[in-house]
Amino acid sequence: MKIKSLEQMEAVVEKNNILSWDGWNVVEMYVSDKGATSKFGAYKNGKWHLKKTFTLYQDGWDIPDKYVK
C-alpha cells in the first residue's frame, strides 16, 4: 500500500511496535534466528533480527498492507 502523507505514516509506525523511524525511512525489525545467516540480518541487543527498510520516495512509502489494517 502506498502511504503519501507523513501524518498517516506516523500513525502506522505508532500502531506497529516492530516499525521504527530511521531518518525519513521506516524500518521493520523483529527477532529471528534466521537473521544470523540472512542478508537482511542485524544483530542488536544480543539477539539476531530480520530487518527491512521502507524508503521514502517522491510519491511516499510503499509498505505491506498488513501494517495499515
Secondary structure, DSSP 8 states (H G I E B T S, - for coil): -EE--HHHHHHHHHH-TTEEEETTEEEEEEE-GGGGTSTTEEEETTEEEEEEEE--BTTBEE--GGGT-
